Amino acid sequence: MAEINELSAILRKSAGKGAARAIRREGRVPAVIYGDHKDPESVSLNYVDVLKALNTGLFLSTVYNINIDGGASARVIPRDIQMDPVMDSPLHVDFLRIKKDARIVVEIAVHFLNEEECPGLKAGGAFNVVRHVIEVSCPADAIPESIELDVGSLEIGATLHASDLKLPENIELTITDRDFSIVSVVGQIAEVAEGAPEAAEESDDEGESEGEGEDKE
């Protein structure tokens, strides 16, 4: 389960693009904390702390305690992060306040087990991953880091669906109206494609031979 981590923040006295740019020049990331029927709070976070959190790959599914100005703390989960399209660096973060007993909706990564034992791969097939993440509803204190799915018995042409997932206790899928696909094993299309030109050439040769015979008659 995901742990509750600590982040330190400083209240922002002013908002707007100009103020946000000034904060970024100081090596900090502007952020907003909202929700829980309270007024939004504009804060800034240390750039290095945000980058470290992002590099875990679990930023958007991790609960944080944000200590504001070394005093009051807010229990939050990141809901959105704006990235610089050129530098790929964090520009702004939105945090949602959450109560201790709250349920939240998050996207969780699917980890595939026993790939090396998969008979479909051994026969020359390849994985076709339809969903790398799945959306679930879960307690804020019990967010799984990942959900595992065993692919060790898949043959070529076989598919695993949502019903094949073994979800932890109190974890529920948000999509309940269909048994959606997650991963399948498909045959190597490349081999078929490589053989197609040869078949086409043979067909063309046959056509030319028949045409030449008709001209001679």
C-alpha positions as CSV (number, residue, x, y, z in Angstrom):
1,M,0.0,0.0,0.0
2,A,1.1,3.5,-0.7
3,E,2.7,5.3,2.3
4,I,1.8,8.8,3.5
5,N,4.8,11.0,2.7
6,E,5.7,14.5,4.0
7,L,6.1,17.7,1.9
8,S,6.9,21.2,3.1
9,A,5.2,24.2,1.6
10,I,5.2,28.0,2.0
11,L,2.1,30.1,1.6
12,R,2.0,32.3,-1.4
13,K,0.9,35.9,-0.8
14,S,0.1,36.7,-4.4
15,A,-1.3,34.7,-7.4
16,G,-1.1,35.3,-11.1
17,K,1.3,34.4,-13.9
18,G,3.9,37.0,-12.9
19,A,4.0,35.8,-9.3
20,A,4.2,32.2,-10.4
21,R,7.2,32.9,-12.7
22,A,8.9,34.7,-9.9
23,I,8.4,31.7,-7.6
24,R,9.8,29.3,-10.2
25,R,12.9,31.5,-10.5
26,E,13.4,31.0,-6.8
27,G,13.6,27.2,-7.4
28,R,10.0,26.5,-6.2
29,V,6.9,25.1,-7.7
30,P,3.5,26.9,-7.4
31,A,0.6,24.8,-6.1
32,V,-3.0,25.0,-4.9
33,I,-4.6,23.0,-2.2
34,Y,-8.4,22.7,-2.5
35,G,-11.4,20.6,-1.4
36,D,-12.9,19.4,1.9
37,H,-15.3,22.4,2.0
38,K,-12.4,24.8,2.7
39,D,-11.1,27.8,0.9
40,P,-8.2,27.1,-1.6
41,E,-4.7,27.7,-0.3
42,S,-2.0,28.9,-2.7
43,V,1.4,27.5,-1.7
44,S,4.8,26.8,-3.2
45,L,6.9,23.6,-2.9
46,N,10.6,23.0,-3.2
47,Y,11.4,22.1,-6.9
48,V,13.8,19.2,-5.9
49,D,11.2,17.7,-3.5
50,V,8.5,17.7,-6.3
51,L,11.0,16.2,-8.8
52,K,11.9,13.4,-6.4
53,A,8.2,12.7,-5.8
54,L,7.6,12.6,-9.6
55,N,10.5,10.2,-10.2
56,T,8.9,7.6,-8.0
57,G,6.2,7.1,-10.7
58,L,3.6,7.1,-8.0
59,F,3.1,10.8,-7.5
60,L,-0.6,10.9,-8.5
61,S,-1.5,7.9,-6.4
62,T,0.3,8.9,-3.2
63,V,-1.1,10.6,-0.1
64,Y,1.0,13.4,1.3
65,N,1.0,15.5,4.5
66,I,1.9,19.0,3.4
67,N,3.3,21.1,6.3
68,I,2.5,24.7,5.6
69,D,5.0,27.3,6.9
70,G,6.2,24.7,9.5
71,G,2.8,24.8,11.2
72,A,-0.6,23.5,10.1
73,S,-0.6,20.4,7.8
74,A,-3.0,19.3,5.1
75,R,-3.6,15.7,4.1
76,V,-3.8,15.7,0.3
77,I,-3.4,13.7,-2.9
78,P,-2.1,15.2,-6.1
79,R,-4.9,15.6,-8.6
80,D,-3.1,17.4,-11.5
81,I,0.3,18.5,-12.5
82,Q,1.3,20.9,-15.2
83,M,4.6,20.1,-17.0
84,D,6.7,22.3,-19.2
85,P,6.3,20.9,-22.7
86,V,9.9,21.7,-23.7
87,M,11.9,21.1,-20.4
88,D,9.5,18.5,-19.0
89,S,9.8,20.1,-15.6
90,P,6.9,20.7,-13.1
91,L,5.2,24.1,-13.4
92,H,2.2,23.8,-11.1
93,V,0.5,21.2,-8.9
94,D,-3.1,20.8,-7.8
95,F,-3.7,19.0,-4.5
96,L,-7.0,17.7,-3.2
97,R,-7.6,17.7,0.6
98,I,-8.8,14.3,1.8
99,K,-10.3,13.1,5.1
100,K,-8.9,10.1,6.8
101,D,-11.9,7.8,6.1
102,A,-12.5,9.1,2.6
103,R,-12.6,7.0,-0.6
104,I,-10.9,8.3,-3.6
105,V,-10.6,7.4,-7.3
106,V,-7.1,6.8,-8.6
107,E,-5.3,5.2,-11.5
108,I,-3.2,2.2,-10.5
109,A,-0.5,0.6,-12.7
110,V,-1.0,-3.1,-13.7
111,H,2.1,-5.3,-13.3
112,F,2.3,-8.5,-15.3
113,L,3.7,-11.6,-13.6
114,N,5.4,-14.7,-15.0
115,E,6.0,-13.3,-18.5
116,E,9.0,-15.6,-18.9
117,E,6.6,-18.6,-18.6
118,C,4.0,-17.4,-21.1
119,P,3.6,-20.1,-23.7
120,G,2.2,-17.6,-26.2
121,L,5.5,-15.6,-26.1
122,K,7.5,-18.8,-26.3
123,A,5.6,-19.7,-29.5
124,G,6.6,-16.4,-31.1
125,G,3.6,-14.2,-30.1
126,A,3.7,-10.8,-28.5
127,F,1.8,-8.9,-25.8
128,N,-0.9,-6.5,-26.8
129,V,-1.4,-4.4,-23.6
130,V,-4.7,-2.6,-23.8
131,R,-4.5,-1.0,-20.4
132,H,-1.3,-0.2,-18.5
133,V,-3.3,1.4,-15.7
134,I,-6.8,0.8,-14.3
135,E,-9.0,3.2,-12.4
136,V,-10.2,2.1,-9.0
137,S,-12.1,3.4,-6.0
138,C,-10.3,2.8,-2.7
139,P,-9.8,4.1,0.8
140,A,-7.4,7.0,1.0
141,D,-5.3,5.1,3.5
142,A,-5.1,1.9,1.4
143,I,-4.0,2.9,-2.1
144,P,-2.2,0.0,-3.8
145,E,1.1,0.7,-5.5
146,S,0.1,-1.7,-8.3
147,I,-2.3,-4.5,-9.2
148,E,-0.7,-7.8,-10.3
149,L,-2.0,-9.9,-13.2
150,D,-0.6,-13.4,-13.9
151,V,0.1,-13.9,-17.7
152,G,2.0,-17.1,-17.2
153,S,-0.6,-19.4,-18.9
154,L,-1.6,-17.2,-21.9
155,E,-1.6,-18.9,-25.3
156,I,-1.6,-17.0,-28.6
157,G,-5.1,-15.5,-29.1
158,A,-5.9,-15.5,-25.4
159,T,-7.0,-12.4,-23.5
160,L,-7.2,-11.4,-19.8
161,H,-10.1,-9.2,-18.7
162,A,-11.0,-7.1,-15.7
163,S,-12.7,-10.2,-14.2
164,D,-9.3,-11.9,-14.1
165,L,-7.9,-9.3,-11.6
166,K,-7.5,-10.2,-8.0
167,L,-8.2,-6.9,-6.3
168,P,-7.1,-6.2,-2.7
169,E,-9.8,-5.8,-0.1
170,N,-12.0,-2.7,-0.3
171,I,-10.7,-1.9,-3.8
172,E,-13.3,-1.6,-6.5
173,L,-13.2,-1.0,-10.3
174,T,-14.9,2.2,-11.4
175,I,-15.9,0.6,-14.7
176,T,-18.6,-1.9,-13.9
177,D,-20.8,-2.1,-17.0
178,R,-18.4,-4.3,-19.0
179,D,-15.6,-6.8,-18.6
180,F,-12.9,-4.8,-20.4
181,S,-9.8,-6.3,-21.9
182,I,-6.4,-5.7,-20.2
183,V,-3.8,-7.8,-22.2
184,S,-3.7,-10.4,-24.9
185,V,-1.2,-12.4,-26.8
186,V,-1.2,-12.0,-30.5
187,G,0.7,-13.7,-33.3
188,Q,3.6,-12.0,-35.1
189,I,2.0,-9.9,-37.8
190,A,5.4,-9.0,-39.2
191,E,5.9,-12.6,-40.5
192,V,2.6,-12.5,-42.4
193,A,3.4,-9.1,-43.8
194,E,6.9,-10.2,-45.0
195,G,5.3,-13.1,-46.9
196,A,2.7,-11.0,-48.6
197,P,5.0,-9.3,-51.3
198,E,6.2,-12.8,-52.4
199,A,2.7,-13.9,-52.9
200,A,1.9,-10.7,-54.9
201,E,5.0,-11.2,-57.1
202,E,4.0,-14.8,-57.9
203,S,0.5,-13.6,-58.8
204,D,1.9,-10.9,-61.1
205,D,4.2,-13.4,-62.8
206,E,1.3,-15.7,-63.5
207,G,-0.7,-12.8,-64.9
208,E,2.2,-11.9,-67.2
209,S,2.6,-15.4,-68.5
210,E,-1.1,-15.7,-69.3
211,G,-1.1,-12.4,-71.1
212,E,1.9,-13.3,-73.2
213,G,0.2,-16.6,-74.3
214,E,-2.9,-14.7,-75.4
215,D,-0.8,-12.3,-77.5
216,K,0.9,-15.2,-79.4
217,E,-2.5,-16.6,-80.3
